[in-house]
């Protein structure tokens, strides 16, 4: 019986977090988000109240505040893991997206107040299932990157995707791992170079598989 239990446990894939978990930072962001919601809702309600009275003010505060509150709580609850070749995304419920069966993969660089986030945009093609996996966050000459083990497992899963040419993105992640292994600075890492190459002044820049393939071909 012990042998059977050991085999069952060994067969279960390891669940790796694909997010930067900092409870203190998460609480601060949640609190600042709630404060921002209250300020916007109060300001909107106050203006509407001056014009249309108390009822109009309360309605305006609710119309403005509730959607913003939903967004804040959504981001606070969001967690993402890799389990074998499957990505698990938890918000109000848990969704499962198979990386091997994904129909399209793009690389997305977002720029918010000088902080650039490099992520993979995975489209499973079924019922519009899409997930964004943040690979690295850079600000100036420094930043935070996904751990070595998570990058390696993610690359392994992408290598098995033929529909969206996942091999190209796997090669990008392997190049990132090699750069880290060499001990080079952040500026030498492929993800940082891609983040720096994105045009300034654009909130989001999408790099298609073809663009990533051309970039990977220039790497050592």
PyMOL commands that place a pseudoatom at each C-alpha (Angstrom):
pseudoatom trace, name=CA, resn=UNK, resi=1, chain=A, elem=C, hetatm=0, pos=[0.000, 0.000, 0.000]
pseudoatom trace, name=CA, resn=UNK, resi=2, chain=A, elem=C, hetatm=0, pos=[2.838, 2.374, 0.750]
pseudoatom trace, name=CA, resn=UNK, resi=3, chain=A, elem=C, hetatm=0, pos=[4.344, 1.742, -2.674]
pseudoatom trace, name=CA, resn=UNK, resi=4, chain=A, elem=C, hetatm=0, pos=[1.012, 2.565, -4.337]
pseudoatom trace, name=CA, resn=UNK, resi=5, chain=A, elem=C, hetatm=0, pos=[0.710, 5.788, -2.347]
pseudoatom trace, name=CA, resn=UNK, resi=6, chain=A, elem=C, hetatm=0, pos=[4.265, 6.789, -3.241]
pseudoatom trace, name=CA, resn=UNK, resi=7, chain=A, elem=C, hetatm=0, pos=[3.603, 6.177, -6.939]
pseudoatom trace, name=CA, resn=UNK, resi=8, chain=A, elem=C, hetatm=0, pos=[0.411, 8.268, -6.826]
pseudoatom trace, name=CA, resn=UNK, resi=9, chain=A, elem=C, hetatm=0, pos=[2.223, 11.123, -5.123]
pseudoatom trace, name=CA, resn=UNK, resi=10, chain=A, elem=C, hetatm=0, pos=[5.070, 10.925, -7.627]
pseudoatom trace, name=CA, resn=UNK, resi=11, chain=A, elem=C, hetatm=0, pos=[2.628, 11.042, -10.528]
pseudoatom trace, name=CA, resn=UNK, resi=12, chain=A, elem=C, hetatm=0, pos=[1.125, 14.336, -9.384]
pseudoatom trace, name=CA, resn=UNK, resi=13, chain=A, elem=C, hetatm=0, pos=[2.859, 17.279, -11.142]
pseudoatom trace, name=CA, resn=UNK, resi=14, chain=A, elem=C, hetatm=0, pos=[4.509, 19.924, -9.011]
pseudoatom trace, name=CA, resn=UNK, resi=15, chain=A, elem=C, hetatm=0, pos=[2.670, 23.224, -8.733]
pseudoatom trace, name=CA, resn=UNK, resi=16, chain=A, elem=C, hetatm=0, pos=[5.016, 26.173, -9.268]
pseudoatom trace, name=CA, resn=UNK, resi=17, chain=A, elem=C, hetatm=0, pos=[3.966, 29.784, -8.612]
pseudoatom trace, name=CA, resn=UNK, resi=18, chain=A, elem=C, hetatm=0, pos=[4.300, 32.086, -11.628]
pseudoatom trace, name=CA, resn=UNK, resi=19, chain=A, elem=C, hetatm=0, pos=[3.925, 35.300, -9.664]
pseudoatom trace, name=CA, resn=UNK, resi=20, chain=A, elem=C, hetatm=0, pos=[6.089, 37.427, -7.390]
pseudoatom trace, name=CA, resn=UNK, resi=21, chain=A, elem=C, hetatm=0, pos=[4.528, 36.764, -3.991]
pseudoatom trace, name=CA, resn=UNK, resi=22, chain=A, elem=C, hetatm=0, pos=[5.186, 39.601, -1.553]
pseudoatom trace, name=CA, resn=UNK, resi=23, chain=A, elem=C, hetatm=0, pos=[2.362, 39.662, 1.040]
pseudoatom trace, name=CA, resn=UNK, resi=24, chain=A, elem=C, hetatm=0, pos=[3.372, 43.061, 2.411]
pseudoatom trace, name=CA, resn=UNK, resi=25, chain=A, elem=C, hetatm=0, pos=[3.491, 44.615, -1.058]
pseudoatom trace, name=CA, resn=UNK, resi=26, chain=A, elem=C, hetatm=0, pos=[0.181, 42.964, -1.956]
pseudoatom trace, name=CA, resn=UNK, resi=27, chain=A, elem=C, hetatm=0, pos=[-1.480, 44.429, 1.147]
pseudoatom trace, name=CA, resn=UNK, resi=28, chain=A, elem=C, hetatm=0, pos=[-0.107, 47.883, 0.399]
pseudoatom trace, name=CA, resn=UNK, resi=29, chain=A, elem=C, hetatm=0, pos=[-1.367, 47.735, -3.171]
pseudoatom trace, name=CA, resn=UNK, resi=30, chain=A, elem=C, hetatm=0, pos=[-4.748, 46.512, -2.005]
pseudoatom trace, name=CA, resn=UNK, resi=31, chain=A, elem=C, hetatm=0, pos=[-5.060, 49.297, 0.568]
pseudoatom trace, name=CA, resn=UNK, resi=32, chain=A, elem=C, hetatm=0, pos=[-3.916, 51.990, -1.856]
pseudoatom trace, name=CA, resn=UNK, resi=33, chain=A, elem=C, hetatm=0, pos=[-6.358, 50.639, -4.440]
pseudoatom trace, name=CA, resn=UNK, resi=34, chain=A, elem=C, hetatm=0, pos=[-9.257, 50.784, -1.978]
pseudoatom trace, name=CA, resn=UNK, resi=35, chain=A, elem=C, hetatm=0, pos=[-8.329, 54.315, -0.987]
pseudoatom trace, name=CA, resn=UNK, resi=36, chain=A, elem=C, hetatm=0, pos=[-8.243, 55.324, -4.643]
pseudoatom trace, name=CA, resn=UNK, resi=37, chain=A, elem=C, hetatm=0, pos=[-11.680, 53.782, -5.206]
pseudoatom trace, name=CA, resn=UNK, resi=38, chain=A, elem=C, hetatm=0, pos=[-13.115, 55.689, -2.242]
pseudoatom trace, name=CA, resn=UNK, resi=39, chain=A, elem=C, hetatm=0, pos=[-11.634, 58.971, -3.458]
pseudoatom trace, name=CA, resn=UNK, resi=40, chain=A, elem=C, hetatm=0, pos=[-12.963, 58.583, -7.024]
pseudoatom trace, name=CA, resn=UNK, resi=41, chain=A, elem=C, hetatm=0, pos=[-16.361, 57.400, -5.838]
pseudoatom trace, name=CA, resn=UNK, resi=42, chain=A, elem=C, hetatm=0, pos=[-16.662, 60.226, -3.290]
pseudoatom trace, name=CA, resn=UNK, resi=43, chain=A, elem=C, hetatm=0, pos=[-15.585, 62.859, -5.815]
pseudoatom trace, name=CA, resn=UNK, resi=44, chain=A, elem=C, hetatm=0, pos=[-18.033, 61.596, -8.447]
pseudoatom trace, name=CA, resn=UNK, resi=45, chain=A, elem=C, hetatm=0, pos=[-20.835, 61.328, -5.899]
pseudoatom trace, name=CA, resn=UNK, resi=46, chain=A, elem=C, hetatm=0, pos=[-20.123, 64.801, -4.563]
pseudoatom trace, name=CA, resn=UNK, resi=47, chain=A, elem=C, hetatm=0, pos=[-20.259, 66.423, -7.996]
pseudoatom trace, name=CA, resn=UNK, resi=48, chain=A, elem=C, hetatm=0, pos=[-23.434, 64.554, -8.964]
pseudoatom trace, name=CA, resn=UNK, resi=49, chain=A, elem=C, hetatm=0, pos=[-24.954, 65.362, -5.575]
pseudoatom trace, name=CA, resn=UNK, resi=50, chain=A, elem=C, hetatm=0, pos=[-24.424, 69.072, -6.056]
pseudoatom trace, name=CA, resn=UNK, resi=51, chain=A, elem=C, hetatm=0, pos=[-26.199, 68.909, -9.395]
pseudoatom trace, name=CA, resn=UNK, resi=52, chain=A, elem=C, hetatm=0, pos=[-28.952, 66.355, -8.862]
pseudoatom trace, name=CA, resn=UNK, resi=53, chain=A, elem=C, hetatm=0, pos=[-29.282, 65.907, -5.134]
pseudoatom trace, name=CA, resn=UNK, resi=54, chain=A, elem=C, hetatm=0, pos=[-28.499, 63.172, -2.642]
pseudoatom trace, name=CA, resn=UNK, resi=55, chain=A, elem=C, hetatm=0, pos=[-29.959, 60.237, -4.598]
pseudoatom trace, name=CA, resn=UNK, resi=56, chain=A, elem=C, hetatm=0, pos=[-28.086, 61.213, -7.763]
pseudoatom trace, name=CA, resn=UNK, resi=57, chain=A, elem=C, hetatm=0, pos=[-24.869, 61.497, -5.748]
pseudoatom trace, name=CA, resn=UNK, resi=58, chain=A, elem=C, hetatm=0, pos=[-25.246, 58.023, -4.252]
pseudoatom trace, name=CA, resn=UNK, resi=59, chain=A, elem=C, hetatm=0, pos=[-26.033, 56.514, -7.645]
pseudoatom trace, name=CA, resn=UNK, resi=60, chain=A, elem=C, hetatm=0, pos=[-23.023, 58.189, -9.244]
pseudoatom trace, name=CA, resn=UNK, resi=61, chain=A, elem=C, hetatm=0, pos=[-20.739, 57.026, -6.419]
pseudoatom trace, name=CA, resn=UNK, resi=62, chain=A, elem=C, hetatm=0, pos=[-21.966, 53.459, -6.849]
pseudoatom trace, name=CA, resn=UNK, resi=63, chain=A, elem=C, hetatm=0, pos=[-21.656, 53.525, -10.651]
pseudoatom trace, name=CA, resn=UNK, resi=64, chain=A, elem=C, hetatm=0, pos=[-18.066, 54.747, -10.429]
pseudoatom trace, name=CA, resn=UNK, resi=65, chain=A, elem=C, hetatm=0, pos=[-16.963, 52.892, -7.297]
pseudoatom trace, name=CA, resn=UNK, resi=66, chain=A, elem=C, hetatm=0, pos=[-18.286, 49.373, -7.812]
pseudoatom trace, name=CA, resn=UNK, resi=67, chain=A, elem=C, hetatm=0, pos=[-16.460, 48.607, -11.108]
pseudoatom trace, name=CA, resn=UNK, resi=68, chain=A, elem=C, hetatm=0, pos=[-13.232, 50.024, -9.685]
pseudoatom trace, name=CA, resn=UNK, resi=69, chain=A, elem=C, hetatm=0, pos=[-13.689, 47.977, -6.519]
pseudoatom trace, name=CA, resn=UNK, resi=70, chain=A, elem=C, hetatm=0, pos=[-14.163, 44.858, -8.633]
pseudoatom trace, name=CA, resn=UNK, resi=71, chain=A, elem=C, hetatm=0, pos=[-10.891, 45.524, -10.492]
pseudoatom trace, name=CA, resn=UNK, resi=72, chain=A, elem=C, hetatm=0, pos=[-8.957, 46.066, -7.254]
pseudoatom trace, name=CA, resn=UNK, resi=73, chain=A, elem=C, hetatm=0, pos=[-10.288, 42.880, -5.629]
pseudoatom trace, name=CA, resn=UNK, resi=74, chain=A, elem=C, hetatm=0, pos=[-9.754, 40.942, -8.867]
pseudoatom trace, name=CA, resn=UNK, resi=75, chain=A, elem=C, hetatm=0, pos=[-6.057, 41.892, -8.937]
pseudoatom trace, name=CA, resn=UNK, resi=76, chain=A, elem=C, hetatm=0, pos=[-5.586, 41.221, -5.223]
pseudoatom trace, name=CA, resn=UNK, resi=77, chain=A, elem=C, hetatm=0, pos=[-7.022, 37.705, -5.544]
pseudoatom trace, name=CA, resn=UNK, resi=78, chain=A, elem=C, hetatm=0, pos=[-5.257, 36.789, -8.802]
pseudoatom trace, name=CA, resn=UNK, resi=79, chain=A, elem=C, hetatm=0, pos=[-2.742, 33.964, -8.529]
pseudoatom trace, name=CA, resn=UNK, resi=80, chain=A, elem=C, hetatm=0, pos=[-1.179, 31.909, -11.287]
pseudoatom trace, name=CA, resn=UNK, resi=81, chain=A, elem=C, hetatm=0, pos=[0.637, 28.565, -11.142]
pseudoatom trace, name=CA, resn=UNK, resi=82, chain=A, elem=C, hetatm=0, pos=[2.254, 26.093, -13.523]
pseudoatom trace, name=CA, resn=UNK, resi=83, chain=A, elem=C, hetatm=0, pos=[1.296, 22.459, -13.046]
pseudoatom trace, name=CA, resn=UNK, resi=84, chain=A, elem=C, hetatm=0, pos=[3.075, 20.285, -15.586]
pseudoatom trace, name=CA, resn=UNK, resi=85, chain=A, elem=C, hetatm=0, pos=[2.046, 21.740, -18.943]
pseudoatom trace, name=CA, resn=UNK, resi=86, chain=A, elem=C, hetatm=0, pos=[-1.034, 23.471, -17.560]
pseudoatom trace, name=CA, resn=UNK, resi=87, chain=A, elem=C, hetatm=0, pos=[-1.391, 27.023, -16.264]
pseudoatom trace, name=CA, resn=UNK, resi=88, chain=A, elem=C, hetatm=0, pos=[-3.821, 27.523, -13.379]
pseudoatom trace, name=CA, resn=UNK, resi=89, chain=A, elem=C, hetatm=0, pos=[-5.273, 31.010, -12.917]
pseudoatom trace, name=CA, resn=UNK, resi=90, chain=A, elem=C, hetatm=0, pos=[-7.219, 31.816, -9.749]
pseudoatom trace, name=CA, resn=UNK, resi=91, chain=A, elem=C, hetatm=0, pos=[-9.374, 34.888, -9.333]
pseudoatom trace, name=CA, resn=UNK, resi=92, chain=A, elem=C, hetatm=0, pos=[-12.989, 34.241, -8.268]
pseudoatom trace, name=CA, resn=UNK, resi=93, chain=A, elem=C, hetatm=0, pos=[-12.585, 30.714, -9.588]
pseudoatom trace, name=CA, resn=UNK, resi=94, chain=A, elem=C, hetatm=0, pos=[-9.726, 28.633, -10.983]
pseudoatom trace, name=CA, resn=UNK, resi=95, chain=A, elem=C, hetatm=0, pos=[-9.222, 28.312, -14.736]
pseudoatom trace, name=CA, resn=UNK, resi=96, chain=A, elem=C, hetatm=0, pos=[-6.935, 25.795, -16.423]
pseudoatom trace, name=CA, resn=UNK, resi=97, chain=A, elem=C, hetatm=0, pos=[-5.128, 26.567, -19.692]
pseudoatom trace, name=CA, resn=UNK, resi=98, chain=A, elem=C, hetatm=0, pos=[-3.095, 23.913, -21.478]
pseudoatom trace, name=CA, resn=UNK, resi=99, chain=A, elem=C, hetatm=0, pos=[0.145, 25.431, -22.800]
pseudoatom trace, name=CA, resn=UNK, resi=100, chain=A, elem=C, hetatm=0, pos=[0.706, 22.548, -25.184]
pseudoatom trace, name=CA, resn=UNK, resi=101, chain=A, elem=C, hetatm=0, pos=[-2.681, 23.115, -26.873]
pseudoatom trace, name=CA, resn=UNK, resi=102, chain=A, elem=C, hetatm=0, pos=[-2.541, 26.949, -26.940]
pseudoatom trace, name=CA, resn=UNK, resi=103, chain=A, elem=C, hetatm=0, pos=[-3.381, 28.292, -30.408]
pseudoatom trace, name=CA, resn=UNK, resi=104, chain=A, elem=C, hetatm=0, pos=[-1.481, 31.569, -30.158]
pseudoatom trace, name=CA, resn=UNK, resi=105, chain=A, elem=C, hetatm=0, pos=[1.374, 32.933, -28.067]
pseudoatom trace, name=CA, resn=UNK, resi=106, chain=A, elem=C, hetatm=0, pos=[2.614, 36.519, -28.104]
pseudoatom trace, name=CA, resn=UNK, resi=107, chain=A, elem=C, hetatm=0, pos=[5.107, 38.434, -26.020]
pseudoatom trace, name=CA, resn=UNK, resi=108, chain=A, elem=C, hetatm=0, pos=[3.658, 41.557, -24.418]
pseudoatom trace, name=CA, resn=UNK, resi=109, chain=A, elem=C, hetatm=0, pos=[5.602, 44.497, -22.986]
pseudoatom trace, name=CA, resn=UNK, resi=110, chain=A, elem=C, hetatm=0, pos=[3.656, 47.017, -20.905]
pseudoatom trace, name=CA, resn=UNK, resi=111, chain=A, elem=C, hetatm=0, pos=[4.975, 50.366, -19.729]
pseudoatom trace, name=CA, resn=UNK, resi=112, chain=A, elem=C, hetatm=0, pos=[3.378, 51.995, -16.681]
pseudoatom trace, name=CA, resn=UNK, resi=113, chain=A, elem=C, hetatm=0, pos=[5.177, 55.008, -15.194]
pseudoatom trace, name=CA, resn=UNK, resi=114, chain=A, elem=C, hetatm=0, pos=[8.557, 53.816, -16.401]
pseudoatom trace, name=CA, resn=UNK, resi=115, chain=A, elem=C, hetatm=0, pos=[8.106, 50.271, -15.090]
pseudoatom trace, name=CA, resn=UNK, resi=116, chain=A, elem=C, hetatm=0, pos=[8.142, 47.750, -17.917]
pseudoatom trace, name=CA, resn=UNK, resi=117, chain=A, elem=C, hetatm=0, pos=[6.633, 44.291, -17.571]
pseudoatom trace, name=CA, resn=UNK, resi=118, chain=A, elem=C, hetatm=0, pos=[7.524, 41.506, -20.002]
pseudoatom trace, name=CA, resn=UNK, resi=119, chain=A, elem=C, hetatm=0, pos=[4.970, 38.721, -20.227]
pseudoatom trace, name=CA, resn=UNK, resi=120, chain=A, elem=C, hetatm=0, pos=[3.647, 35.907, -22.374]
pseudoatom trace, name=CA, resn=UNK, resi=121, chain=A, elem=C, hetatm=0, pos=[0.100, 36.264, -23.662]
pseudoatom trace, name=CA, resn=UNK, resi=122, chain=A, elem=C, hetatm=0, pos=[-1.333, 32.766, -24.045]
pseudoatom trace, name=CA, resn=UNK, resi=123, chain=A, elem=C, hetatm=0, pos=[-4.518, 32.298, -26.080]
pseudoatom trace, name=CA, resn=UNK, resi=124, chain=A, elem=C, hetatm=0, pos=[-6.075, 28.847, -25.743]
pseudoatom trace, name=CA, resn=UNK, resi=125, chain=A, elem=C, hetatm=0, pos=[-8.620, 29.659, -28.456]
pseudoatom trace, name=CA, resn=UNK, resi=126, chain=A, elem=C, hetatm=0, pos=[-11.534, 28.049, -26.605]
pseudoatom trace, name=CA, resn=UNK, resi=127, chain=A, elem=C, hetatm=0, pos=[-14.198, 30.405, -25.287]
pseudoatom trace, name=CA, resn=UNK, resi=128, chain=A, elem=C, hetatm=0, pos=[-11.672, 33.227, -25.425]
pseudoatom trace, name=CA, resn=UNK, resi=129, chain=A, elem=C, hetatm=0, pos=[-9.468, 31.721, -22.706]
pseudoatom trace, name=CA, resn=UNK, resi=130, chain=A, elem=C, hetatm=0, pos=[-6.426, 33.993, -22.397]
pseudoatom trace, name=CA, resn=UNK, resi=131, chain=A, elem=C, hetatm=0, pos=[-3.830, 34.347, -19.695]
pseudoatom trace, name=CA, resn=UNK, resi=132, chain=A, elem=C, hetatm=0, pos=[-0.850, 36.665, -19.250]
pseudoatom trace, name=CA, resn=UNK, resi=133, chain=A, elem=C, hetatm=0, pos=[2.225, 35.263, -17.521]
pseudoatom trace, name=CA, resn=UNK, resi=134, chain=A, elem=C, hetatm=0, pos=[4.586, 37.956, -16.243]
pseudoatom trace, name=CA, resn=UNK, resi=135, chain=A, elem=C, hetatm=0, pos=[8.194, 36.912, -16.841]
pseudoatom trace, name=CA, resn=UNK, resi=136, chain=A, elem=C, hetatm=0, pos=[10.030, 40.006, -15.600]
pseudoatom trace, name=CA, resn=UNK, resi=137, chain=A, elem=C, hetatm=0, pos=[9.405, 43.506, -14.277]
pseudoatom trace, name=CA, resn=UNK, resi=138, chain=A, elem=C, hetatm=0, pos=[12.073, 46.143, -14.919]
pseudoatom trace, name=CA, resn=UNK, resi=139, chain=A, elem=C, hetatm=0, pos=[12.455, 49.666, -13.614]
pseudoatom trace, name=CA, resn=UNK, resi=140, chain=A, elem=C, hetatm=0, pos=[15.557, 51.535, -14.694]
pseudoatom trace, name=CA, resn=UNK, resi=141, chain=A, elem=C, hetatm=0, pos=[18.594, 49.230, -14.557]
pseudoatom trace, name=CA, resn=UNK, resi=142, chain=A, elem=C, hetatm=0, pos=[17.059, 46.711, -12.147]
pseudoatom trace, name=CA, resn=UNK, resi=143, chain=A, elem=C, hetatm=0, pos=[13.948, 44.681, -11.583]
pseudoatom trace, name=CA, resn=UNK, resi=144, chain=A, elem=C, hetatm=0, pos=[12.456, 41.322, -10.649]
pseudoatom trace, name=CA, resn=UNK, resi=145, chain=A, elem=C, hetatm=0, pos=[12.410, 38.190, -12.783]
pseudoatom trace, name=CA, resn=UNK, resi=146, chain=A, elem=C, hetatm=0, pos=[10.643, 34.862, -12.593]
pseudoatom trace, name=CA, resn=UNK, resi=147, chain=A, elem=C, hetatm=0, pos=[12.703, 32.219, -10.784]
pseudoatom trace, name=CA, resn=UNK, resi=148, chain=A, elem=C, hetatm=0, pos=[15.093, 29.897, -12.589]
pseudoatom trace, name=CA, resn=UNK, resi=149, chain=A, elem=C, hetatm=0, pos=[13.065, 26.752, -11.867]
pseudoatom trace, name=CA, resn=UNK, resi=150, chain=A, elem=C, hetatm=0, pos=[9.808, 28.338, -13.034]
pseudoatom trace, name=CA, resn=UNK, resi=151, chain=A, elem=C, hetatm=0, pos=[11.440, 29.602, -16.250]
pseudoatom trace, name=CA, resn=UNK, resi=152, chain=A, elem=C, hetatm=0, pos=[12.917, 26.162, -16.943]
pseudoatom trace, name=CA, resn=UNK, resi=153, chain=A, elem=C, hetatm=0, pos=[9.596, 24.356, -16.405]
pseudoatom trace, name=CA, resn=UNK, resi=154, chain=A, elem=C, hetatm=0, pos=[7.760, 26.939, -18.483]
pseudoatom trace, name=CA, resn=UNK, resi=155, chain=A, elem=C, hetatm=0, pos=[10.258, 26.504, -21.324]
pseudoatom trace, name=CA, resn=UNK, resi=156, chain=A, elem=C, hetatm=0, pos=[9.829, 22.731, -21.158]
pseudoatom trace, name=CA, resn=UNK, resi=157, chain=A, elem=C, hetatm=0, pos=[6.049, 23.062, -21.480]
pseudoatom trace, name=CA, resn=UNK, resi=158, chain=A, elem=C, hetatm=0, pos=[6.283, 25.516, -24.394]
pseudoatom trace, name=CA, resn=UNK, resi=159, chain=A, elem=C, hetatm=0, pos=[8.651, 23.243, -26.322]
pseudoatom trace, name=CA, resn=UNK, resi=160, chain=A, elem=C, hetatm=0, pos=[5.821, 20.760, -26.793]
pseudoatom trace, name=CA, resn=UNK, resi=161, chain=A, elem=C, hetatm=0, pos=[3.513, 23.329, -28.409]
pseudoatom trace, name=CA, resn=UNK, resi=162, chain=A, elem=C, hetatm=0, pos=[3.490, 23.015, -32.194]
pseudoatom trace, name=CA, resn=UNK, resi=163, chain=A, elem=C, hetatm=0, pos=[0.295, 24.934, -33.061]
pseudoatom trace, name=CA, resn=UNK, resi=164, chain=A, elem=C, hetatm=0, pos=[1.657, 28.284, -31.803]
pseudoatom trace, name=CA, resn=UNK, resi=165, chain=A, elem=C, hetatm=0, pos=[5.361, 27.564, -32.405]
pseudoatom trace, name=CA, resn=UNK, resi=166, chain=A, elem=C, hetatm=0, pos=[6.034, 27.459, -28.688]
pseudoatom trace, name=CA, resn=UNK, resi=167, chain=A, elem=C, hetatm=0, pos=[9.630, 26.401, -29.399]
pseudoatom trace, name=CA, resn=UNK, resi=168, chain=A, elem=C, hetatm=0, pos=[10.471, 30.013, -30.280]
pseudoatom trace, name=CA, resn=UNK, resi=169, chain=A, elem=C, hetatm=0, pos=[9.363, 31.277, -26.864]
pseudoatom trace, name=CA, resn=UNK, resi=170, chain=A, elem=C, hetatm=0, pos=[11.041, 28.312, -25.164]
pseudoatom trace, name=CA, resn=UNK, resi=171, chain=A, elem=C, hetatm=0, pos=[14.316, 29.301, -26.837]
pseudoatom trace, name=CA, resn=UNK, resi=172, chain=A, elem=C, hetatm=0, pos=[13.880, 32.845, -25.546]
pseudoatom trace, name=CA, resn=UNK, resi=173, chain=A, elem=C, hetatm=0, pos=[13.467, 31.575, -21.979]
pseudoatom trace, name=CA, resn=UNK, resi=174, chain=A, elem=C, hetatm=0, pos=[16.466, 29.250, -22.354]
pseudoatom trace, name=CA, resn=UNK, resi=175, chain=A, elem=C, hetatm=0, pos=[18.542, 32.204, -23.566]
pseudoatom trace, name=CA, resn=UNK, resi=176, chain=A, elem=C, hetatm=0, pos=[17.412, 34.131, -20.465]
pseudoatom trace, name=CA, resn=UNK, resi=177, chain=A, elem=C, hetatm=0, pos=[18.500, 31.222, -18.250]
pseudoatom trace, name=CA, resn=UNK, resi=178, chain=A, elem=C, hetatm=0, pos=[21.895, 31.048, -19.981]
pseudoatom trace, name=CA, resn=UNK, resi=179, chain=A, elem=C, hetatm=0, pos=[22.428, 34.768, -19.467]
pseudoatom trace, name=CA, resn=UNK, resi=180, chain=A, elem=C, hetatm=0, pos=[21.672, 34.383, -15.764]
pseudoatom trace, name=CA, resn=UNK, resi=181, chain=A, elem=C, hetatm=0, pos=[23.999, 31.371, -15.515]
pseudoatom trace, name=CA, resn=UNK, resi=182, chain=A, elem=C, hetatm=0, pos=[26.840, 33.402, -17.022]
pseudoatom trace, name=CA, resn=UNK, resi=183, chain=A, elem=C, hetatm=0, pos=[26.374, 35.930, -14.239]
pseudoatom trace, name=CA, resn=UNK, resi=184, chain=A, elem=C, hetatm=0, pos=[25.975, 38.847, -16.594]
pseudoatom trace, name=CA, resn=UNK, resi=185, chain=A, elem=C, hetatm=0, pos=[24.253, 42.062, -15.620]
pseudoatom trace, name=CA, resn=UNK, resi=186, chain=A, elem=C, hetatm=0, pos=[20.565, 42.731, -16.142]
pseudoatom trace, name=CA, resn=UNK, resi=187, chain=A, elem=C, hetatm=0, pos=[21.284, 44.686, -19.328]
pseudoatom trace, name=CA, resn=UNK, resi=188, chain=A, elem=C, hetatm=0, pos=[22.689, 41.515, -20.954]
pseudoatom trace, name=CA, resn=UNK, resi=189, chain=A, elem=C, hetatm=0, pos=[19.556, 39.456, -20.430]
pseudoatom trace, name=CA, resn=UNK, resi=190, chain=A, elem=C, hetatm=0, pos=[17.207, 38.901, -23.395]
pseudoatom trace, name=CA, resn=UNK, resi=191, chain=A, elem=C, hetatm=0, pos=[14.023, 39.848, -21.524]
pseudoatom trace, name=CA, resn=UNK, resi=192, chain=A, elem=C, hetatm=0, pos=[15.540, 43.174, -20.464]
pseudoatom trace, name=CA, resn=UNK, resi=193, chain=A, elem=C, hetatm=0, pos=[16.709, 43.832, -24.010]
pseudoatom trace, name=CA, resn=UNK, resi=194, chain=A, elem=C, hetatm=0, pos=[13.205, 43.189, -25.320]
pseudoatom trace, name=CA, resn=UNK, resi=195, chain=A, elem=C, hetatm=0, pos=[11.711, 45.475, -22.674]
pseudoatom trace, name=CA, resn=UNK, resi=196, chain=A, elem=C, hetatm=0, pos=[14.161, 48.216, -23.643]
pseudoatom trace, name=CA, resn=UNK, resi=197, chain=A, elem=C, hetatm=0, pos=[13.425, 47.748, -27.339]
pseudoatom trace, name=CA, resn=UNK, resi=198, chain=A, elem=C, hetatm=0, pos=[9.696, 48.444, -26.927]
pseudoatom trace, name=CA, resn=UNK, resi=199, chain=A, elem=C, hetatm=0, pos=[8.763, 51.963, -28.133]
pseudoatom trace, name=CA, resn=UNK, resi=200, chain=A, elem=C, hetatm=0, pos=[8.356, 54.603, -25.438]
pseudoatom trace, name=CA, resn=UNK, resi=201, chain=A, elem=C, hetatm=0, pos=[4.982, 56.218, -24.875]
pseudoatom trace, name=CA, resn=UNK, resi=202, chain=A, elem=C, hetatm=0, pos=[2.993, 53.052, -25.577]
pseudoatom trace, name=CA, resn=UNK, resi=203, chain=A, elem=C, hetatm=0, pos=[1.090, 51.423, -22.744]
pseudoatom trace, name=CA, resn=UNK, resi=204, chain=A, elem=C, hetatm=0, pos=[1.390, 47.969, -24.349]
pseudoatom trace, name=CA, resn=UNK, resi=205, chain=A, elem=C, hetatm=0, pos=[3.495, 46.600, -27.182]
pseudoatom trace, name=CA, resn=UNK, resi=206, chain=A, elem=C, hetatm=0, pos=[2.795, 43.145, -28.620]
pseudoatom trace, name=CA, resn=UNK, resi=207, chain=A, elem=C, hetatm=0, pos=[5.631, 41.101, -30.162]
pseudoatom trace, name=CA, resn=UNK, resi=208, chain=A, elem=C, hetatm=0, pos=[4.388, 38.313, -32.409]
pseudoatom trace, name=CA, resn=UNK, resi=209, chain=A, elem=C, hetatm=0, pos=[6.019, 34.918, -32.764]
pseudoatom trace, name=CA, resn=UNK, resi=210, chain=A, elem=C, hetatm=0, pos=[7.759, 36.115, -35.947]
pseudoatom trace, name=CA, resn=UNK, resi=211, chain=A, elem=C, hetatm=0, pos=[9.232, 39.164, -34.156]
pseudoatom trace, name=CA, resn=UNK, resi=212, chain=A, elem=C, hetatm=0, pos=[10.418, 37.054, -31.224]
pseudoatom trace, name=CA, resn=UNK, resi=213, chain=A, elem=C, hetatm=0, pos=[11.913, 34.511, -33.634]
pseudoatom trace, name=CA, resn=UNK, resi=214, chain=A, elem=C, hetatm=0, pos=[13.951, 37.238, -35.363]
pseudoatom trace, name=CA, resn=UNK, resi=215, chain=A, elem=C, hetatm=0, pos=[15.162, 38.503, -31.989]
pseudoatom trace, name=CA, resn=UNK, resi=216, chain=A, elem=C, hetatm=0, pos=[16.107, 35.011, -30.756]
pseudoatom trace, name=CA, resn=UNK, resi=217, chain=A, elem=C, hetatm=0, pos=[18.099, 34.453, -33.961]
pseudoatom trace, name=CA, resn=UNK, resi=218, chain=A, elem=C, hetatm=0, pos=[20.363, 37.390, -33.001]
pseudoatom trace, name=CA, resn=UNK, resi=219, chain=A, elem=C, hetatm=0, pos=[21.215, 35.915, -29.589]
pseudoatom trace, name=CA, resn=UNK, resi=220, chain=A, elem=C, hetatm=0, pos=[24.427, 34.032, -28.904]
for i in range(1, 220): cmd.bond("trace and resi %d" % i, "trace and resi %d" % (i + 1))
show_as sticks, trace
zoom trace
